[in-house]
Amino acid sequence: MKQFLEYFLLLGFLPTLTSGQNSVGCSAACPPIGYENDSSHLCPGSPVEELAASRLHDICHPTVLSNAKLSFSRFKQPGHVTVIANYYTGCEAGRRESGVFAGIAQRIHDETSGKVNFVTSLKGGGNCAQWAGIYQSDALTMGLNNGVKPSTQPLTVSDAQYDLRDSFFTSPYPHPSYIILDENLVVTYKSVGPCCGYVSYYDCTDDVALGLDATLTKEIYAIYDKQINALIVEEETTTTTTTTTAVPDVVDTTTTTTTSAIISNIFDQPSNAACQSTTWSDWSQCSKTCGDGGIQFRYTLNSELPVETRPCPFILPECPEQCVPEFGLTFDATVIVSSGLDSPRDLAFHPTPGLHLGKRSEGRDFNPDEGEELWVVNGNSHDVTIVASVGTKFQQTISRRDRGYYHYMNNVTALSFNTVKGSERNIDQDTVNYFAVCNDNLNDYLGYKESNNFMGPTLYDTDTTSPHKVGKKNTVNRLGEDCSGDSGDQCFFLHADMLHESPACIGITHDPEVVTAYGAVYWAFDTTGDNSGNGGQLVMFDFQQPHGPGSMDHSIASVRRYTEVKLYRDENLHAGMVVHQDKRRLFIVNPGKGSIVAVDIDTGRYARTAREEYPIFSNRLPSFEYSIYECVDQEEVFVNGLENPTGLALSLDGSRLFVAERGGRIHAYEVETGALLQSIDLASFGYSSIAGLAVSPESGSIYFVDMSTNQVVKVDTARFTEGQCTYQSVANTGFQAALDAAKAQVESECAGTSLSLTRDYTCKVDGVIPSGTLFEQVHTDGYASDNPDVQSTAGMDDGAALLANRTDCEYDGDLNFDALLLGGYYCHICLPRNDGASCDEGGSCLNVQWEGFTCDNEYFIDLDANKGTLVASSNYFNKTYDNELELVSGITYRFTVRTGDLNPVMISAIPDYLPVLTIVSRSIEPSEAVSKGPILLKTDSATPEVLYLTSPGVSAIKLTIKGGAEANVWDLLDPTTSTSSSFSLATTTATLVSSALALFTFL
């Protein structure tokens, strides 16, 4: 525990009680400094986009508008002004300003007869109406609004999905902050409040906060007076003096009125009809037409309990035998990948084949226009295998991982892509083609370090080829340089974000919602969730604005624990999860119970902060929400009776749910009813450890991974005559029609009440205000402060630099390895496996602070055209070599060739470029010599003591291998006198050489 606290103090996750103001991060520059090319920032002169203007937001205060909807497009009227404030809940400095804002809002709204409206965007967890009430009371305490407590302004919006913040105050724009919009919803003013940078509510005094009054009043009236004067001029010049351009709700500006009437013209008021009926409808028809498990419902217009359910009281006929197209009448198991995998756990189809690899990567050619692309996560090798051009003659695989895989991909067990295209999100915010992984690990650094549970999902951007992503470093080489495009370097993923609230995670899935600004919402199976060791929980991770490659800022995110969704693991290493986009239902394999849970993910309400019960989390700033949600609608047992269930997938039309059992069976269930439609058994094909499932977005075929055989397999259905393989839904259409009608009536006549067959209407939530001390974090400078800019060379301080000399690497030592990663160490004596670096076998690394690492067994091969020689260079030794390299036996050397197509390079036993004598690990033609890409040379005692790097028409580089074999072992023929038979002999000799040398080329 000591090292854990030391680590959190270092990172600024524990409070440092310092008074005063921290000016770092309070610049009102728009776009923020360093984000000048980011189009997602709304700045003065910018119009609000139609999508953001028309979106509906729930108003929680004032109570007269409870359950009403806010749309900013309703304020797009002549003479109107809209003022928006950006706040987080909690006892932080911004709350002091919120009282000032409330007083300003009511005063100016009344003075302008409702033409100026104020909106508070409230986020961070908590009861929205409760917080709004506090803000208005603060205004009264401060003596604002002539001593009258605000009652109808500001309009407080519960920005639970953060879409309002991310549309108007895109991070890292500071908070508290404000925007003023004119009558056309164009930004006229955007700035930061005077309390920005103060540590807590108490540090920003009333006198400081009240400075907001004069500033906002001046800016509001500047635009308001300009617009009103324009209206007056327009009225004076119009030919019809009895007609004005004012909107219906405009009243005489000389009269001060209350705002309720004005508000009613701007917002659609919900029905206030009392819903306390005790008269029930008749029971509905049964939900199924056959089989068991059907239910009936009845409903009433009662807000407290609008619906009841019961099992169908009669026996239904047995369902007929069914056949689904994904299984067919007969099927085969076709092996897609049989090598290069190491305990594969999950797989998913990339939504845009070729986006990541392009036409060439790591010196290899790919065919992005041919076939689909599968991504497979390997638990034992902690990496991802990409299967390009699946099922075509161009199919090939390439494996890739994070340079810090021992943390970011430690025993990776599941992955999921954001596949949502056409969402109309801003191009600089949309996270389509990102993927997230979760890791079945408590953060033990491959067993080298005592676990601290600081572990969770890691997010990656796979786009390396789009014009706006080239150079973003979504992949990098060892040294941290961009690895996109036609790079011959070995490439590594560079994570776009990571959160740390679900150690030992065994399942993850993306939420295809279209509400949030970034679309980076994922649901995860946290096996440690209940803190007792007896079960897990469902956790929602909204990465919100991913910090991007190269940053370590985790302050912008939302993590919500659904403690009532109880999940249990078994010996399986993967639990499938999938969201039904239309139904907004999440299906989760619950291995320990042999069942599937179904959760309605748009339900549930904030109950309290999670920071006290779950004290390990990513960031203490109020912009990081960590909450517990309760009263979620769920079916605890949607399907039961499963034996070691693992993978889960939906059919392309969303009507069938497929679940795998580890032992070899795959079942198809109807989504509407949970009825079993068909099952197949793959055990007879030798598959007894099935993990993840995936459905091809093109063919609809099912693919799975098997952990024991290390294979990717396709379920191939035999050709069948149309009409032979069919299935019929067992859902009762009469039941669904009655349910739809009941929902419509209840929601129409009972304001704020919705009808759900899975809801516990006795469940009540009374949001608890968290202690302000849970949000305190102050670092005015130095390593891992609350300013993300310090995560760079310029911001590195002595605390990070001193980590280089730490040698207390013991399993239970004081040094926390997370601090090494966050301190910019990719190579350190304490990090696991080759000091943490991914050097090839036998290599030693050298850390390059904040950037990456170099290896002593990696050389770059270039052409010096002026000298007519090959040149080798080493980043590790910082030297170049144009004559000879001295190597050591027992080490694998990487030669990254960068000479170009006219000067291919190969390794030969003689100094001349003679392809027939090239030492290779497989038969290749001379034209397949490497011109851009890697050659791996694995040396041992049988390797010749002298070899050569050769290229046509230039001087070779001699490779002297210390500990290599005598040259006469090779007895190679002189190719200048070779006949057909000697060529064959030479080729045979080369094959013999390769068996001893184990030399690999990647083309």
N, C-alpha and C positions, 0 to 999 in steps of 0.2 A: 504493500500500500504506500510505503514511503516514496518509492520511485514513481508511482502513479501520481501522487500529489505534486512531486517535484516537476514532473512533466507538465501537468496542467498549469502550475504556476508559471512555468517557462512559456507556455503557449498563451497565457492570458485567459485561461478558462476559469480561474478562481479570482475572486474580487480583490483588487488592490484599492483600498479606500484612500483616494487622493482627491482633494478639493480643487476647484478651479475649472477652467475651461481648456479643453484640448482643441486647438484650431485645426488639427489634421482632419481632412475629410469633410470640411464644411464649405468648400468652395461652391459658389452659385453658378460657376461656369456651365454653360449648356451648349453643346454636349459636354459631359464631364471631361476633364483633362485625360487624354489617353484614349478617348472614345470618339474622336472627331469624325471618324469614318463609319460610325455605327448609326444607321438610319432609324433605329428604334426610339431614339430620344426625341421627345416632343419639346421644342424650344420656341422662344418668341418668334412670331411670324409664321409658325406652322399651324395648319388647320388640323382639327381632330378628325381622324379617319372615320369613315362611315360606320365601320364595324364597331369601333369603340363608342361612337356617338349613339348608336341605336341599341346597344346591348342593355338589357334590363338588369337592374340591381335592386336587391331587397332593402327597403328602408326599415330600420328598426326604431327610429326616433325622429320626430316626436310621435307620441302614442296615437295621435289623431290619424297618422299615416301608417300605423302598424299594418303590415302585410301589403302595403302599396309598393309599386314598382317605380324606380327612377330610370329615366332614359334622358341622357343629355341632349338628345335631339329635340326634346320638348322645350329646351331653353333657347333654341335657335329661332329667335323672334326679334323683330325690330326693337331696339332700345334696351334689350336685356343684357345683363352681365352675369357670369357664373364664376364663383370663386371656390376652388377645391383645396382642401387641406389634407396632408398626408401624415397620419399618426399611427403609432403602435400602442397597444395596450400595455399596462404596467406602470410602475412608479418610476418612470424615467423622465428625463428633462423635458421631453416634448409635451408631456402631460400638462406642464405649467402653462405652456402657450395655448393649449386647447381651451382653457377657460377664457383667455383673452379673445380667441377666435370666436367663441360662442357669444361673447358680449358685443363684439364688432358686428357679427352676423345679424343679431336681432335688431340692433340700432339701424344699420344701413338698410336692411330689408324693409323696415318700417318707414324710414325716411324716403325711400324710393317707391313706396307703395307696391312692393313685391317685384319690382323689376330686377333687383339684384338678389340672386339666390346663392346660398352658401351650402357646400357639401363637405362633410367630413368623411374621409376614407379611413375606416377603423379596421385594424387587423392585428394579428398576433395572438389570438385566442382570448376567450372571455365572453361574458354576456354583453352583447353590443348595447342594448338598451340601458343596462346598468352603468356602463362606462359613460354613455352619453349623458345620463343624469348627473353623474359626478362632474363632468365638464361644465354643465350649465350652472351647477351650484358654485363651482369655482369662479364663474363670471360674477355672480352675486357677491361673493366674498371680496373680490377685487374692486367692487364698486363700479363696475361697468354697466352700460345700458341704463344710466340714470338710476341705478339702484334697483332696477326691476329684473327679476330672474328671467332669462330667455326661456321661451316656451315653444315657439314654432320654428326657430332657426338655431343652429344649422340643421340641415337634413343629414342624418347620420346613416351611412351605408355600411353594412357588414360586408367587408371585402374579404370574405373567407377564402376565396380562390385567388386573391391577389391580382386579379386581372385589371382592376382599376388602378392599383399602384403601378403595375407593369406597363400600363398604357400611358399614364400621365407622368409618372415619376420613376421611370425605368432606372433600376439600380445600375451603377452605384451612386445615383443622385442622392444627396444626403437627406436626412429628415431631422426635425420636422421641416416641411417644405410646402410651398404654395404655388398655385397657378391661377391666373385670371384669364377668362375667355370672353371675347366680345360677342356681339349678337350673331355673328356667323360662326361661332365656335373656333375662332382663331386665337392662338395664345398671344396675349399682349404683355404678359409679365410672368416671370418664373423666378423664384428665389428661395433662399433658406432662412428659417426663422432664427431669432437671436439666441435661443437656447441650444442650438446645435453645438455639439462638442462638450457640453457640460456632463459631468459624471452622472448625476442623479437629479431627481425632482427637486431636492432640497438645495442643490448647488446653484440652480438657476432661480434667482430671486424674482419676486413680483416686479421689482423695478426693471430688471432686465427683460422679462417677458413682455411687460407693457409697452416696450419699444415697438412691438408688432403693430399696435393700434395705429400710430401715426403713419407707419410705412404702408400698411394695407389700405388705410383710408385714402391716402393721397393717390395711390395707384388705381384704386377702384373708381374714384370720382373723376380721374383724368379721362378714363375711357367712357364712363357713364355720361359725363357732361358733354363730351364730344358727340356721342350718339344721339342724345336728346336734342342738342342744338341742330344736328343734321335733320332730325325729324321735324323740328319747328320750321326750318327753312323749306323743307319739302312741303309742309302744310301750307306755307305762305305762297308757294309757287303753283300749287295745284289749282285747277280750274273749278273743282268741286269742293267748296269750302266745308260742306257738311260731312265729307268723307275723309277720314284720316287713315294712316297706315298702321295705327296702333292695333295691337291684338285685343281680343275681347276682354281679357282680364285687366287691361290697363285702366286705372281709375285716375281721378283728379289728383294731381301731384300736390295740391295744397291741403289735401285731407289725409290725416294719419289714420290708417285702418288696421284692424287685425289681419292676419295673413291666412286664416283658415279658408276664407272664401276664395282667395287668390290661389292657394294651393289646390283647392278642389278642381279648379279649371286646368291645372297643369298635370295633375295626376289622376289616374283612374282609381276611384275609391273602391275598396272591397265591400262586399255586402256586410251589413251589420246585423243581419237577421240572426235571431237567437236559434241555436242548434241544440236543443235539449229534448228532442223527441224521444219517446220510449216505445214508439210503435215500430215493430220490425217488419221487414218485407218477408215474403215467403222464402223458404229455402230454395237455393238455385238447383239446377241440374248438377249431376256429378261431373267432376272435371275430366274424367276419363270415360271412354266407351267400352273398355275391356280391362282385364287384369285387376290387380289390387292397388291400394294406395291412393285412391281418388278421394277428393274432398268436396263438400258443399259449403256455401256461404249464405248469409243473410245480412242485411244492412239496415241502418236507420240514420236519420239526420240528427246525429248527436256528436258533438265535438269530443266528448270524453271517450266514447266507445262506439264508433260508427259501424263496426263489422264484427261478426263472429263466424267461426268455421267449425266444421265437424267432419269426421270420416263419413264417407257414403254409407248409409245404413242398409245397403242391400248388396248382394253378391253379383258381380259383373261376370260376363262370360270370359273364358280364357282368350288371350290375344293370339292371333294366327302367327305362324312362323314368318319372320320378316327377312328381307335381304337388302342391305344398304350398298350403294354403288362402290364405296371405298373398300368393301370386303369381297363383294361379288359372290357368285355361287361357288367358285373355286378361286384359289389365289396361289401365288408363289412368293417367296422371299428372295429378292434380288439384292445382292451385295453391291453397294455403291462405293464404299471406301473400306479397304481391308488392311491398310497399313498407315503408319504415321500417327495413330491415335493412342492415347494412354489413359485408360479408364474414362471414356467419354460419358458425360453426365446429361447433357442437354444439347439441343440443336434448334436452329431457326433459320428461315430463309431471309436473306437480305432483301429489303424492299426495292433496292435499285442496284441490280447486278452490275459490277464494273466500276461503281462509284468509288470504291476504296482502292482497288488494285490498278484500275485503269487498263491501258494496253500493255504496260510494262512496269514491273516492280522488282527490286532486288536482282536486276539483271535477267529477269525471266519474262517471256512474252505471254500475254493472256489474251483471251478472246471474249471481251465483255458482251458482245452481241450474240453469243452462242450459249443458250441454255440458262438455267437458273443458278443461283449461288447460295450454298449452304454454309452456315457457320456452326462449328461444333466446339463446345468447351470441354477441356480435358482436366479432370481433377488431379491426376498424379503429376502431370507436367506443368500444371498451372498456366495454361495457355489456350489459345483459340486456333483451331485448324479451319482454314477457309477452303472450301471445295468449290472451285470455279468451273463454270460450264458443265454443270451436273448432268451426267448421263449422255454427254456428247463425246465425239472423238477428241475434243479439245480439253476434256476434263483433266484437271491437275489440282494438287493440294499444296498449300503453303501454310506454315504455322507461324504464329506471331503472338507476342505477349508484351506486357508492360516491363520496363526496366526494373521497377520495384515490385515485381510479381509476388514476392513473398509477403506483401501487404495488400496490394490492390487486386491480386488474383490468387490468393492463397486458398487452395483446394476449391477452386471455382466449381459451382454446382448447377448454375442456371444462368440463362441469358434471355433477353427479350429486346426486340427492336421497336422503335417508334416507326410505325408504318403508315401514319396518317398523312396522306397527301391532299392537296387542295383545301387546306384548312383556312386559308386567307390570313394566316399569321404573317407578321412582318418577317422578311427574309433574314434579318439579323437576329431574330428571336426564335424562329421556328427550329425545333430540335428533331425534325423528321430525319431519319437515317442514323440517329444516335442509337446506341444500345447500352443496356445496363447489365451487369453481372452481380450475382451475390455469392458469397463465400462461406462455406461450411467450416468456419474456423473462429476461434476466440481471440485471434490476433496474437499468435505465438511465434511468428516468424519462422515457420517450418520446423517448429520444435526447439529453436535456439533460445527462446525467451519465454519467461513466465507470462502467461496470457493476461491481458488487462481488459478484454471485452470491447476495446475501442475499434469496432469493426462494423462494416455495413456494405451497402451496394456501391459499386463504382460505375461511373458514367463515362462513355466514350463517344466521340464524334467520328464516324467512319468516313466522312467526306474529305477526300484529299484531292479531288479532281475538278470540282466546280470552280469557276473563276473567282468567286468571292471567298473560297476556302483555301486556295493555293497559298502556301506560305504561312498558314495558321498553326503549323506544327502539330497537326492531329496525329501524325507519325513523325518520329525523329530517329536519327542514328544514335550510336553510343554517346557521341559528344553533345547530343541535344540539338543538332542541326536539322532543319526541315528535311524530311525524307519522302516527300510526295513527288509524283512525276516519275520520270525515267531515271531513277536513282539506282546505282549499283550497290549501295550500302545495304547492310542488314537493317531492317526497319523495326521499330518498336512502337506500340501504342503509347500515347501520352494522355493520361486521363483528363477529362473535361470537368469532373467533379467527383466528390466522394462524401458520403454521409456515414455516420458511425453508430447507429442505434439498433442494429439487428445482427449481433454476432451469431455464428452458427446458423446462417440463413441457408435454406435448402430449396427455395422457390422464389421466383420473381416474374412479374408480367407488367407490361406497359398498359397504361390506361388510355384508350383512344379518345378521350374527351376533347372537345374543341372550345372550352371555356377559358382555360388559363392562357396567358400570353405566350408561353414557351412550349407547352405540351410535354413537359418533362416530369409527368406524374407516373410513379411505379408503385405497385403493391408487392409486399414481400412477406415471406413466411419466416418469422423470427422464432426459432425453436427455444430460446431462453426467456421468452417474454414475461412469464409470470413471476420471475425472480425466486421461485421455489425449487426449480429443477424438475418440476412435474408437469411441464407443458409450455407451449408457446402461444404467440398471439399474431394477429394480423397487424401489419404496420404499413401506413401510406407514406411514401417519400415523394415530396414535390421538390425537385432540385431548383425549381423556379428559374432564376438566372444562373446557369452553370458558370462557375468561375473561370472556366476555359483552361486550355493547356498552359502549364507553367505557373499557374497561380495556386495558392493554398488557402484562399479566403472561403470560409464555410459559413459566413454570416447571413447569407440570403437563401433561405430554404424553409420548408415547412415539413415537419414530421409529426404524424398523428398515430397514436396507438389505439387500436380497437380492442380493448381488454376483454370484451364480452365474446369476441370471436376466438374461441379456444382451439388451438391446434396442437397436434401431437405427432411427433416423429416416431419412426421405428428404426430398424437397422438400415433402411434405404438411405441413399445419398442424394435423392432428388424427389421433390414434390411438385407436381405440375400445377400451374395456375393460368387462368385465361379469363379475359373480360369479354362479355358479349356486348358489342358496341351499341346495338339498338335497345336492348333490354336494360342496359347499365347494370348488369349482374356480373359479379365475380365468382367464378367457380374455383374451388381450392381442393386439391387432394389432401385428405387428412389421414396420413398413413397409419398412425397409431390407433385410430378408430376404424380403419378399413372402410372409410366413407368419403363422400364429397360434400363439402359445405358450399352453400350458395348465399352470397351477401349482396344486398342492394346497396351499392357503394355511394349513392347520392343521399343516403340517410345517415343518421347519427348526429349528435350534437356535442359541442364542446362541454366538457365536465370540469376539467381542472388542468393545470400545468402538469407535465410529466417530469419536470426537473427535480422534484423532491423524491419521488418514488423510483425514478430511473436516473441517477445522478451522473451517468456517463453519457455525454452528448457533445455535439460538434462545436457549438459556439454559445456564448452567454449573452450576446447582444440581443436586444428586443426584436430585431429584424429576423432572428432565427426563432421560428415557432416550434415548440415541442409540447404537444398537448395530448391529453387523454380524451377520447370521444366515447360516448356511451349512447345507449338506446338505438343501436343500428338494427335495421331490419335484416333478418337472416333466417335461412332454413338450416338448422344445425345438421340435419341429415337429409340432403337432397337425394343421395344414393347411398346405400349401405351394402354390407355383405361382401365387400371386396377383400382380396387377400394380397397384402403388400402392394397397394396401389402406388404408382409412380407418375408417369407422364400423363399429360392432359392436352387436348387440342379440340378445336371446333371445326366443323365442316365449313366449306366456303360459303354456303348459304345460311350458316348459323343455326340450323335446325337440329344438328346432331352433335353430341359431345362424346369424344373418344377418350377412354382412360385405359392405361396399360397397367397390368400387374407384373411385378418383377419377374415372376416365374415363367412368363411367356404368353400370357393371354392379353388380348385387346378387346374391349367391349365398346359397343356403340349404344348410347342412350339418347332418347328424345329430349331436347332441351325444354320443350313446353311442359312435359309431364314427368320427366325422370324415368320413363318406361324403358326397359331394356329391349333393344331392337335386334341385335345380333352380336355374336362373339366369335372370335377366331383364336386358334391356339398355335403359337409359333415354337413351342418347346420341341416339337418333333424336328424342327430345322436346326436345333442346337442353341436356341436363344433362351437363356434362363436368368438373365440379369438385365432386362429391358429398363431403360431409364426414360429420357425425354422423348416426346413425340412432336412431330411437326407435320403440317398439311401444306402441300405444294400450292402456292397461290395461282399457279397456271393450270395444273391438271387436277388438283384436289386429292392427289394420292397421299397416302400416309407414309411417313418416314420415321424411323426410330433409331436410337443408338443402343448398343448392347455393351455393357461395361466389361464383361469377361472376354468376349471375342474381339473387343476393340474394333467394332465395325459400325458403319452406317448402312442401314438396310431399308429397302423400299418394299412395301406391301403391293405386289403386282397382282392385279385381278385378271383372271382369264377372260378372254373375249366371250361375251354372252349375247344371246339374241335379245333384241329389244323386247321388253315386256316380261322377260323371265326373272330378272332381279329387280324386284320392286318392294316398297314398303309403304304402309299406310299409317298416317298419324293416328294415335289413339286419343288425341285431345278432342274433347267435346266442344264443338264450335258454339253451341248454345250457352255453355258455361262462360266462355270467353266474352260473348256478346253481352250477357247479363252483367259481367264484371266491368266491362268498359262503360256501360250505361250507369252503373252504380257509382263508379269513380267520378264520372262527369257530373252527376247530380250532387254528390257530396261536396266536391271541390267548388262547384258553382254556388251552392246555397249556404255552405258553412265556411266562412272566411278563415283561411289559414289551416284548414283541416284537409288531410289527404287520406285516402282509403288504401290500406295495404293488408294483404292476407298474411303477411309474415311479421307484422309489427306487434310489439308488446305495448299496448296502449296504457298499461299501468306504469311503464317506465317513465320517470320524471328526472330531469336534469336541472340543477340549480348551479349555474357556473360560479366557480370560486375564484376570487381575485387573488392572484399569486403575490407572494412577498416580493417587494422591490429588490431585495438583496440578491435574488436569483438571476437578475439581469445585469448586475454591475460588472463592468470590465473596463479597465483603464490601462492603456499603454500609450504614452505620448510618443515614444520612439522605440526603435529596436526590433529585434526578432519576434515575429509572430504577433505583432500588435493588432489592434482592431482596424488598422489601415492596411488594406491588401497590398499597397505598393511596396511595403517593406519586404515582401517575398521576392526579392531580387538582389542582385549584386550590390546595387546602390544602397539598399536598406539593410544589408547584413551587418550585424553588430558583433561585439566581442563575445556575447553569449553563444552565438551560433559558431563563431570561429573556434572557440575553445573546445567544441565538441570533437574537433579533429584529433585532439590529443587524448581523448578518453579511451582507456583500455579495460575498463571494468565491464567486461563482456559476459560475465557469468549469467547463467540462466535466471538466477534470482538477484542479480546485481542491481545497483542503483540506476544505471543508465537505461533510459527508455528509448527503445529503437525507433518509435514514432518520431521522437524529437530529431533523430538523425535524418529521417526522410524529409521532415518539414524544414530542417536546417540546411537542405541542399546537398545531402550526402548520398551519392549513388554507389560509392565505393568507400568502405570503412572496415577496419579490422574486425569490428563487432557484428557486422551484417552477415547473414547466412550465405553459404555456398559461394566460394570464391570472393569473399569480402563483399557480397551483395551484388557484384557486377556480373553481367552475362558475357564474360569473355569465353572464347572457345576453350576446350579442355586443356588444362595445364597453364593457361595464361594468368598473368598478374595484372591488376588494375591500378589506375591512378585517378583519384577523384578530381573533378573540375567543378569547383563550388557553384551550385545552383544550375549548372549546365548539364553535366553528365559524367562520363568517365572515358578513359582511354585504356587500351590493352597492349601489353608488350608483345603479343603474338599476332597483331594485326598490322598489315602493311598495305599502302595504297600504291598501285602501279600506274604510272603515267608515262607519256612519251615526251622526251626532249627532242623536238624536231631539229633544232639547231645543231645539237651534238650528235644526232643520229643514235641515241641510246635510250634504253628503258631506264626509268628512275623510280626507285622505291622510296617511300617516305613513311615515317612513323610519328603519330601524334604523341605516343607515349614517350619516346626518346627525343622528340622534337628534332629529328635529323632526317637527312635524305641520303640515299645510297645509289650510286650509278655503276657500281662494279661488282660488289660482293656483299652477301648477307650471311652472317653466321647464325645458324639455327641450332637447336638442341633437340636431341631425340626424346621421344615421349611426350611431345607437345603437338597440338593441332594448330597449324598456322592458317590465318585467313589473309588471302591476297585479293584485295578489291581492285579490279581492273577498270581503268578509266581512259583507255587509249583510243577508243572509237573503232568503227567498223573496218577501217583500212589497216588497222594494226592489231589483229587478234593476238592474244597472249596464251601460251600454254607452258606447261612444265615438261621438260624433256631431259633425257639422260645425256644428251650432247648439246653443245652451245648453239647449234643451228636450228632454225625453225623447220622441223621435219615432222609433219603430223602423224606419220605412221609410227613414230617412236614416242608419241605422247603418252604419258602415264595417266591413265584414267580409270575410274571405278566401273565404267560400263563401256561397251563398244560405241564409239562415236566417230563420225566422219571428220576429216580434217577441217571442213567448213564450220564445225561446231566449236571451234576454239572460242575463248571468251574475249569479247571486246568491251563489254561493260557489265560487270557483275563480279561475283566472288568465285575464287578457287580455294577450296579447303585442302590442305596438305596435312595428313595425320602421319607423324613420324614415329618410328620405333626402331628397334635394333636391326630390323631387316631392311630398313630404308637405305638406299645408296648414300655414301658419305658426300657425294657431289651430285647436284642436279642443277638445272638451268631454267630460268624464266626467259622464254624466247618469244620473238615476234619477227615478222618478215622484214628483212632489210635493215635491221638495227642490231646493235650490240646487245648481247644477252646479259642477264644478271646471274652471277654464279651463286648457288645456294650450297653452303658448306654445312653439313649436318654433323654436329659433334655427337659421337656415339652411334653413327650410322654404319652400314655394312661396307665391306670392301667393294670397290668398283667392279672387280672381275666377276663378282657374283652374277652380274647382269649379262655379260657376253652378248651385247647387242650387235646386229649386223650393220655393216656400212651401207647406208641406203643409196649411196651413189652408184653401187653396182648391183642393186637389188633386181632380181627377176620376179616373175609372178610368184614363184615358189618362195623366194626370200621375203617378198612382201607379206605373204601369208605367215611366214615364220616370224617376221618382225611384229606383225599384229598379234600373233600368239604370245610372243615375248612380252609385249606391252600388257596383255591381259595378266600374265604371270606377275609382272611388276605391280600391277594394280592390286592384286590379291595380298601382296605384302605391304604395300604402301598405303592402301585405303585412301586414295586421293579422290576427291569429289569435285565435280564441276556443276555449276548451276547456270543454265543458259537462259 
